[in-house]
């Protein structure tokens, strides 16, 4: 199903694949005052993927907003995107795309969609009709009871803020050491089993009184990205303490894998991990409104699945950028710190050893200091061979690491040459091309 150049209120989409958007043409002009939405009807919990092919709208005035469901905004795009900048997103269930214009300056946008399990339109219409009829009858018959129920619900809301939403039943034995799969200064992560038999990871905060609302809100907005660990729901113990439940990553964290299985992580796989994590950072910095910074990008917070695909976890220190209300918020110091942390992660991937004390490298300002940290070919992981077709690419890889590490100081000094995540991602893709070109 292709809906291009049409924008008339609400459009319900049930087809499995197609393209939607608004492209100005001789028949459909780009005009001020458009307010349109497309609802992609996927079955609850099933994949809905979006791949934008064109975005060129007036920056900060016109926008495309993405909602998972109909209320929670996941991303907001404004301006011009092309090439590697064009966003790709994996969402679930019902997805809403909203397009609003306040100007007549722009070319429009388009996105290819795939609904893995679309709802049946006829069944959906029948279901809606039945629900409406039942609702009307219920209102007529039970008006008094509804008012009483609303008053009761209000009292319950004051005592518990939707604590049952997303609640899961899990079994975890905290006394068994093998069930403890990760820990940090603020939380411990355990392996657990849900009632449906799936293995999950449960995050238990050390301070049971600490608040998790920001972390949950950020994860809800960002975990649609394929390289950000998925928040599955919540668990609750007998004392009504709330725990976060995540997908279980079979291979554990990157730090342990570099130490114990580094010889199995070949250069191509390490580059793929870098690309995946950089793409996740791009989602946080560019595609969420307001922008989000992670605040703790370390190899301990990079998790690998059974196929060595990497995902960012450890969102306990994540928050919204402090200057997110500015007209042009990039680069913020928080974003620069994420890029600096990512630079150190690249060093770990090159050298094969986790960096124990990252604070030592916090204020590296001179090129000599950074060169000493990153080093040359002699500092590469000795467990791996260095094929001829990888030498130039690995050298470029090291230069990107240096660029990221020095960027934090440049932002503090007000320099405009500090690396942005989109530039870092583009540079890493150049390394991938160099890896693929065989030297003769």
C-alpha positions as CSV (number, residue, x, y, z in Angstrom):
1,X,0.0,0.0,0.0
2,X,1.5,3.3,-1.1
3,X,0.1,6.6,0.3
4,X,2.3,9.4,-1.1
5,X,1.3,13.0,-1.6
6,X,-2.0,12.5,0.3
7,X,-2.6,14.2,3.7
8,X,-6.2,14.3,4.9
9,X,-6.7,13.9,8.6
10,X,-6.3,10.3,9.8
11,X,-5.4,7.3,7.6
12,X,-5.6,3.8,9.0
13,X,-3.1,1.3,7.5
14,X,-3.6,-2.5,7.6
15,X,-1.4,-3.6,4.7
16,X,1.7,-5.6,5.6
17,X,4.1,-3.5,3.5
18,X,4.1,-0.2,1.7
19,X,5.2,3.4,1.6
20,X,3.6,6.4,3.3
21,X,4.5,10.1,3.4
22,X,3.8,13.5,1.9
23,X,5.9,14.5,-1.2
24,X,5.0,17.8,-2.8
25,X,4.3,17.7,-6.5
26,X,2.3,19.5,-9.1
27,X,-0.9,17.9,-7.7
28,X,0.0,18.2,-4.0
29,X,1.8,21.3,-2.8
30,X,3.8,21.6,0.4
31,X,1.5,24.0,2.4
32,X,1.2,25.6,5.8
33,X,-1.2,24.2,8.3
34,X,-1.1,20.5,7.5
35,X,-2.0,18.2,10.4
36,X,-2.2,14.5,9.4
37,X,-1.7,11.1,11.0
38,X,-1.2,7.6,9.8
39,X,-2.0,4.7,12.1
40,X,-0.2,1.4,11.4
41,X,-2.3,-1.4,12.9
42,X,0.0,-4.2,14.0
43,X,-1.1,-6.9,16.5
44,X,0.0,-6.2,20.1
45,X,3.7,-7.2,20.7
46,X,4.5,-7.8,17.0
47,X,7.2,-6.0,15.0
48,X,6.5,-2.8,13.0
49,X,9.6,-1.5,11.2
50,X,10.0,2.0,9.7
51,X,12.8,2.9,7.2
52,X,12.7,6.5,6.1
53,X,13.8,7.2,2.5
54,X,13.4,11.0,2.4
55,X,13.0,13.8,4.9
56,X,13.2,17.5,3.9
57,X,11.0,19.7,6.0
58,X,11.4,23.1,7.7
59,X,13.7,22.6,10.7
60,X,12.2,23.4,14.1
61,X,8.9,24.5,12.6
62,X,7.5,21.4,10.8
63,X,7.9,18.0,12.3
64,X,7.2,14.2,12.0
65,X,6.4,12.6,15.3
66,X,6.4,8.8,15.9
67,X,4.3,7.3,18.6
68,X,4.3,3.6,19.8
69,X,0.6,3.4,20.6
70,X,-1.4,6.6,20.4
71,X,0.0,8.6,23.4
72,X,3.7,7.9,24.1
73,X,6.0,9.8,21.7
74,X,9.1,7.9,20.7
75,X,10.8,10.2,18.3
76,X,10.4,13.6,16.6
77,X,12.1,14.6,13.3
78,X,12.5,18.1,11.9
79,X,14.8,19.4,9.1
80,X,16.6,17.6,6.3
81,X,18.1,14.1,6.5
82,X,19.9,12.1,3.8
83,X,22.1,9.1,3.4
84,X,23.2,7.6,6.7
85,X,21.2,10.2,8.7
86,X,17.9,8.8,7.6
87,X,16.3,7.0,10.7
88,X,15.3,3.4,10.9
89,X,13.1,2.2,13.7
90,X,11.7,-1.1,15.1
91,X,8.5,-0.7,17.1
92,X,5.7,-3.0,18.1
93,X,1.9,-3.2,17.9
94,X,0.1,0.0,16.9
95,X,2.3,2.8,15.6
96,X,1.2,6.4,14.9
97,X,3.0,8.8,12.5
98,X,2.0,12.5,12.8
99,X,3.0,15.2,10.3
100,X,2.4,18.9,11.1
101,X,3.5,22.0,9.1
102,X,3.7,25.6,10.1
103,X,5.4,26.7,6.9
104,X,5.2,26.1,3.1
105,X,8.9,25.6,2.8
106,X,9.8,22.0,2.2
107,X,9.8,19.0,-0.1
108,X,8.2,16.5,2.2
109,X,9.1,13.0,3.4
110,X,8.5,9.3,2.8
111,X,9.0,6.1,4.8
112,X,8.8,2.4,4.0
113,X,6.9,0.3,6.6
114,X,6.6,-3.4,7.3
115,X,3.9,-4.7,9.7
116,X,4.9,-8.3,10.6
117,X,1.5,-9.2,11.8
118,X,-1.2,-6.7,10.7
119,X,-4.7,-6.6,12.3
120,X,-7.6,-7.7,10.1
121,X,-9.5,-4.6,9.0
122,X,-12.9,-6.2,8.8
123,X,-12.6,-7.9,12.2
124,X,-11.3,-4.7,13.7
125,X,-14.3,-2.7,12.4
126,X,-16.7,-5.3,13.7
127,X,-14.9,-5.3,17.1
128,X,-15.0,-1.5,17.3
129,X,-18.8,-1.5,16.4
130,X,-19.5,-4.1,19.2
131,X,-17.4,-2.1,21.7
132,X,-19.3,1.1,20.9
133,X,-22.7,-0.5,21.3
134,X,-21.7,-2.1,24.6
135,X,-20.3,1.2,25.8
136,X,-23.5,3.1,25.0
137,X,-25.6,0.5,26.8
138,X,-23.3,0.5,29.8
139,X,-23.5,4.3,30.0
140,X,-27.3,4.3,29.8
141,X,-27.7,1.6,32.4
142,X,-24.9,2.2,34.8
143,X,-24.3,5.9,35.0
144,X,-24.3,6.1,38.7
145,X,-22.0,3.1,39.1
146,X,-19.5,4.7,36.8
147,X,-19.3,7.8,38.9
148,X,-18.7,5.7,42.0
149,X,-16.1,3.7,40.2
150,X,-14.3,6.9,39.1
151,X,-14.2,8.2,42.7
152,X,-12.8,4.8,43.9
153,X,-10.2,4.8,41.1
154,X,-9.1,8.3,42.1
155,X,-8.5,7.2,45.7
156,X,-6.6,4.1,44.4
157,X,-4.5,6.3,42.1
158,X,-3.3,8.4,45.0
159,X,-2.0,5.3,46.7
160,X,-0.5,3.6,43.6
161,X,0.5,5.2,40.3
162,X,-0.4,2.4,37.8
163,X,1.9,-0.1,39.6
164,X,0.3,-3.1,37.8
165,X,1.0,-1.8,34.3
166,X,3.4,-4.2,32.6
167,X,3.7,-6.3,35.7
168,X,5.3,-9.7,35.2
169,X,5.6,-12.8,37.4
170,X,9.2,-14.1,37.6
171,X,11.1,-16.6,39.7
172,X,14.6,-15.7,40.9
173,X,16.8,-17.2,43.5
174,X,19.0,-14.4,44.7
175,X,21.0,-16.7,47.0
176,X,22.5,-18.7,44.1
177,X,25.7,-17.0,42.9
178,X,25.2,-18.1,39.3
179,X,22.0,-16.1,39.1
180,X,23.9,-12.9,39.7
181,X,24.9,-11.8,36.2
182,X,25.9,-8.2,36.7
183,X,26.2,-5.5,39.3
184,X,27.2,-1.9,39.7
185,X,27.3,0.8,42.4
186,X,23.5,1.3,42.3
187,X,22.0,-2.0,41.2
188,X,22.4,-5.8,40.9
189,X,21.1,-7.8,37.9
190,X,19.9,-11.4,38.3
191,X,18.9,-14.1,35.8
192,X,15.3,-15.1,36.3
193,X,12.6,-17.2,34.7
194,X,9.2,-15.7,33.9
195,X,6.0,-17.7,34.3
196,X,5.9,-18.5,30.6
197,X,9.3,-20.2,30.8
198,X,11.4,-17.4,29.2
199,X,14.7,-16.5,30.7
200,X,14.9,-12.8,31.6
201,X,17.1,-10.4,33.5
202,X,15.8,-8.6,36.6
203,X,17.4,-5.3,37.8
204,X,17.2,-4.8,41.6
205,X,18.3,-1.4,42.9
206,X,20.5,-1.5,46.0
207,X,18.5,1.5,47.4
208,X,14.9,0.3,47.4
209,X,13.7,3.8,47.9
210,X,15.4,5.2,44.8
211,X,13.1,6.3,42.0
212,X,13.1,4.7,38.5
213,X,10.6,6.8,36.7
214,X,13.2,8.6,34.5
215,X,14.9,5.4,33.6
216,X,11.7,3.6,32.7
217,X,10.5,6.6,30.7
218,X,13.8,6.8,28.7
219,X,13.8,3.0,28.1
220,X,10.2,3.1,26.9
221,X,11.2,5.8,24.4
222,X,14.4,4.3,23.2
223,X,14.3,0.5,23.5
224,X,12.5,0.3,20.1
225,X,16.0,0.6,18.7
226,X,17.5,-2.9,17.8
227,X,20.7,-2.1,19.7
228,X,19.2,-0.9,23.0
229,X,18.3,-3.6,25.5
230,X,14.5,-4.1,25.6
231,X,12.5,-3.4,28.7
232,X,9.9,-6.2,28.9
233,X,8.0,-5.1,32.0
234,X,8.2,-5.0,35.8
235,X,8.3,-7.5,38.7
236,X,7.2,-7.0,42.2
237,X,8.1,-8.8,45.4
238,X,6.1,-9.5,48.5
239,X,6.9,-6.0,49.9
240,X,5.6,-4.3,46.7
241,X,9.1,-3.3,45.7
242,X,9.3,-2.7,41.9
243,X,12.0,-4.2,39.7
244,X,12.7,-3.8,36.0
245,X,12.6,-6.9,33.7
246,X,14.8,-6.9,30.6
247,X,15.5,-9.3,27.8
248,X,18.2,-11.8,28.6
249,X,21.5,-11.4,26.7
250,X,23.1,-14.8,26.5
251,X,26.8,-13.9,26.1
252,X,26.9,-11.3,28.8
253,X,28.8,-8.0,28.8
254,X,31.4,-6.9,26.3
255,X,34.0,-6.4,29.1
256,X,33.9,-10.1,30.0
257,X,33.9,-11.2,26.4
258,X,37.0,-9.2,25.6
259,X,38.9,-10.7,28.5
260,X,37.7,-14.3,28.3
261,X,36.7,-14.7,24.6
262,X,38.6,-12.0,22.9
263,X,40.2,-14.4,20.5
264,X,36.7,-15.2,19.1
265,X,35.8,-11.5,18.5
266,X,37.5,-10.9,15.2
267,X,38.1,-7.5,13.8
268,X,35.0,-7.5,11.6
269,X,32.8,-8.4,14.6
270,X,34.4,-5.7,16.8
271,X,33.7,-3.1,14.1
272,X,30.1,-4.4,13.9
273,X,29.8,-3.9,17.6
274,X,31.1,-0.4,17.3
275,X,28.7,0.4,14.5
276,X,25.7,-1.0,16.5
277,X,26.5,1.0,19.6
278,X,27.1,4.2,17.7
279,X,23.7,3.7,16.0
280,X,22.1,3.4,19.4
281,X,23.8,6.6,20.6
282,X,22.5,8.3,17.5
283,X,19.0,7.2,18.4
284,X,19.4,8.8,21.9
285,X,21.1,12.0,20.7
286,X,19.2,12.8,17.5
287,X,16.0,10.9,17.3
288,X,14.4,11.4,20.7
289,X,12.8,14.6,21.8
290,X,14.1,16.0,24.0
291,X,17.6,14.5,23.4
292,X,18.9,11.8,25.8
293,X,22.4,11.2,27.0
294,X,23.3,7.8,28.4
295,X,26.0,8.9,30.9
296,X,27.7,5.5,31.4
297,X,28.7,4.0,28.1
298,X,31.2,1.3,29.2
299,X,32.0,-2.2,28.0
300,X,30.3,-3.5,31.2
301,X,27.0,-1.9,29.9
302,X,27.3,-3.3,26.4
303,X,25.6,-6.6,26.2
304,X,25.9,-9.3,23.6
305,X,23.3,-11.9,22.4
306,X,24.1,-15.4,21.2
307,X,25.0,-14.0,17.8
308,X,27.3,-11.3,19.3
309,X,24.9,-8.5,18.4
310,X,25.5,-5.6,20.8
311,X,23.0,-3.6,22.8
312,X,23.4,-0.8,25.3
313,X,22.1,-1.4,28.8
314,X,22.8,0.3,32.1
315,X,20.4,3.3,31.8
316,X,20.5,4.1,35.5
317,X,22.4,7.4,35.0
318,X,20.6,8.3,31.7
319,X,18.7,11.6,31.6
320,X,17.5,14.4,29.2
321,X,20.2,16.8,28.0
322,X,20.1,19.9,30.2
323,X,20.2,22.3,27.2
324,X,17.6,20.4,25.3
325,X,15.2,23.4,25.1
326,X,17.7,25.5,23.0
327,X,17.0,26.1,19.3
328,X,20.2,24.3,18.3
329,X,21.1,21.9,21.2
330,X,24.1,20.1,19.7
331,X,26.6,19.5,20.8
332,X,25.8,19.5,24.5
333,X,28.4,18.7,27.1
334,X,26.4,15.6,28.1
335,X,26.5,14.4,24.4
336,X,30.2,15.1,24.3
337,X,30.8,12.9,27.3
338,X,28.9,10.1,25.7
339,X,31.1,10.4,22.6
340,X,34.2,10.5,24.9
341,X,33.1,7.3,26.6
342,X,32.4,5.8,23.2
343,X,36.0,6.7,22.1
344,X,37.4,4.8,25.1
345,X,35.1,1.9,24.1
346,X,36.8,1.9,20.7
347,X,40.2,1.7,22.4
348,X,39.0,-1.4,24.3
349,X,37.9,-3.0,21.1
350,X,41.2,-2.3,19.5
351,X,43.4,-3.4,22.4
352,X,41.2,-6.2,23.7
353,X,41.5,-5.1,27.3
354,X,38.8,-3.3,29.3
355,X,39.9,0.1,30.7
356,X,39.8,-0.2,34.5
357,X,40.1,3.5,35.6
358,X,38.4,5.6,33.0
359,X,38.8,8.8,35.0
360,X,42.5,8.9,34.3
361,X,41.7,9.7,30.7
362,X,39.0,12.3,31.5
363,X,41.1,15.4,30.8
364,X,43.3,14.3,28.0
365,X,43.7,17.5,25.9
366,X,46.9,17.2,24.0
367,X,47.4,15.0,20.9
368,X,50.5,13.4,22.5
369,X,48.5,12.2,25.5
370,X,45.8,10.7,23.3
371,X,48.4,9.1,21.0
372,X,50.0,7.5,24.1
373,X,46.6,6.0,25.1
374,X,45.6,4.7,21.7
375,X,49.1,3.9,20.4
376,X,49.9,2.3,17.0
377,X,49.8,-1.1,15.6
378,X,51.8,-2.5,18.4
379,X,48.9,-1.8,20.8
380,X,46.4,-3.9,18.9
381,X,45.0,-7.1,20.5
382,X,47.8,-9.6,20.0
383,X,45.3,-12.5,20.1
384,X,44.2,-11.5,16.6
385,X,46.0,-11.5,13.3
386,X,46.2,-8.3,11.3
387,X,45.5,-9.2,7.7
388,X,46.8,-6.8,5.0
389,X,43.3,-5.8,4.0
390,X,42.6,-4.6,7.6
391,X,45.7,-2.5,8.2
392,X,44.4,0.8,6.8
393,X,40.9,0.3,8.3
394,X,42.3,-0.4,11.8
395,X,44.5,2.8,11.5
396,X,41.3,4.7,10.6
397,X,39.5,3.0,13.5
398,X,42.2,4.3,15.9
399,X,42.0,7.8,14.5
400,X,38.2,7.8,15.2
401,X,38.9,6.8,18.8
402,X,41.4,9.7,19.3
403,X,38.9,12.1,17.7
404,X,36.1,11.0,20.1
405,X,38.4,11.1,23.2
406,X,39.6,14.6,22.5
407,X,36.1,15.9,21.6
408,X,34.9,16.4,25.2
409,X,37.7,19.0,25.9
410,X,36.9,20.8,22.7
411,X,33.3,21.2,23.7
412,X,34.3,22.6,27.1
413,X,36.5,25.1,25.2
414,X,33.7,26.1,22.9
415,X,35.1,24.6,19.7
416,X,32.8,23.8,16.8
417,X,35.1,20.9,15.7
418,X,33.9,18.4,18.3
419,X,32.6,15.2,16.8
420,X,28.9,14.6,16.6
421,X,27.5,11.1,16.6
422,X,26.3,11.2,13.0
423,X,29.9,12.1,11.9
424,X,31.4,9.3,14.0
425,X,28.9,6.8,12.6
426,X,29.7,7.9,9.0
427,X,33.5,7.5,9.8
428,X,33.0,4.0,11.1
429,X,31.1,3.0,8.0
430,X,34.1,4.2,6.0
431,X,36.2,1.7,8.1
432,X,33.7,-1.0,7.1
433,X,34.3,-0.1,3.4
434,X,38.1,-0.2,4.0
435,X,37.8,-3.7,5.6
436,X,36.0,-4.9,2.5
437,X,38.6,-3.6,0.0
438,X,41.4,-6.1,-0.5
439,X,44.8,-4.7,-1.1
440,X,46.6,-6.1,-4.2
